[in-house]
C-alpha cells in the first residue's frame, strides 16, 4: 500500500494523473467512456454474450455432470476467460459453479481480455497470456496517451499484419480426448489468405474479414479533452459477425449484428461455374447443369470463393447447412426435389437419399451421432466446403469447389426450370431437444433458432435459355463437373 501511495504521489508531482487501477480497466463500462462505438458494437456481439448464451450454459452444465467435473475450466476458459484468469472459476469449483453469479467484468470476452494480451503460449484452447497491467494494447501505431490507461502498439493486433494467432488461440479447440474439433485458424493457415501474393493483396487475416475497418478518417477514442488524431481506416468494427446470434434475451443492437451476419454470410459461398482457364472469377458462369449423362442428371457446383476457412467452420458439428433444389416441368409440376427441410426438423431426419449436407459429422465410440464434444470419438469433415488454397490456375487444387450430382431420368426432356439455394442453421434442433430432455435447456430456446438465407446461392436455371439467372448463359461443360 505504501508503494502504491508513493507511486501516486510521484505521478502527481510530475503533473501526470495516475491511470485507472486494473480492476476498473477490467470492466467494459470503463471503456464506454472513451470508446462509445466500440462498446456499443461489442455489447451486441457474441463475444459479449458468450457466458450468458443459454445453449453454452446448458452444455456446460450437462458436460460437467456427465464427466463428473472432469471438464474443469475447459469451456469456461474461452467463454468467460477473465473468470479463469482472476481465479474466480477454477478446476476445483467449476463443476458446481453458477455462472450467473459472475460479475459483469468477468462475463464474455471482454475488452480487457483481448487488449491486455502479452503473449501467446499456444494456438488452441485459449493459449493467451495476460499481462494483468494497466497497458491496453492495440493495432494503432503511435498510440495517444490516455488518462485511463497506458497504450501500446502491438503487431499481434494490427489487422493488416497480424498472423491471426490471437484469434486462433480461442477459435481452435482440441477436446480432452484429443479431437481437433474446431480448426478455423488451422484451416486459414492452409489457404491463400495466410501468405503474400504477387499482387500484394494478401495476406488477409481473421480480423481483416471479421473486423472490417471503417473507410476514411476516424478517431479511435472520442471524449472531451482527448487529443486523438483521426486515422485512415482507424476504426475497426467490433461485432465479429459470423453466424450465431442471441437466442434470448435479445442483445441491445442485435439487429445490427443480424445485418452484419447477412452482409458477411452471403459472399462466403455461392453457386457458380468454374473460372475459365486463364480467366478471372468474374468470368465464371453457370453453376447448374442439366445433361443426358447416365440417363439424365443435374449437377450443382458450390464454391466458397473468398472464405478463409472451411464452410461452415468453427463449431461445424453443431451447424446444419444443406442444398435445397427443386426441378419443375413446363406445367410447374415438381419433377424432382431434394433438401426441402421443414422448420421443425434437421436435414438428416427427412430420409432424403439425395441430401447434399454441409456440416462436420461427429460420432461416439459406438458410431452413433455425437451431439456433444465430450462424446466425440471421431469426426468426418469431408462434407465441408473447402477454401481456396492456391492462386495458380494450372494447379489441380485451384478448383476447390464441391459438386452435387443428382440422377433424374430423362432430365433434359422433363425438366423445364430449377430453383436452388443453400440454407444453414447455427444449431442442430435435435441437439437442442437433447438438452431440453435432460432438463438443462428451456424448451423455448429451440424456437428462436433461425434458418438463414444465403442470397448469393439463390439460383434459377431455365431450359428455354440454358441460363442461370436472367440473361447469363451458363456455359457449363458437363465434363468439368465429373
Order of alpha helices (4+ residues) and beta strands (2+ residues): alpha-alpha-alpha-alpha-alpha-alpha-alpha-alpha-alpha-beta-beta-beta-beta-alpha-beta-beta-alpha-alpha-beta-beta-alpha-beta-beta-beta-beta-beta-beta-beta-beta-alpha-beta-alpha-beta-beta-beta
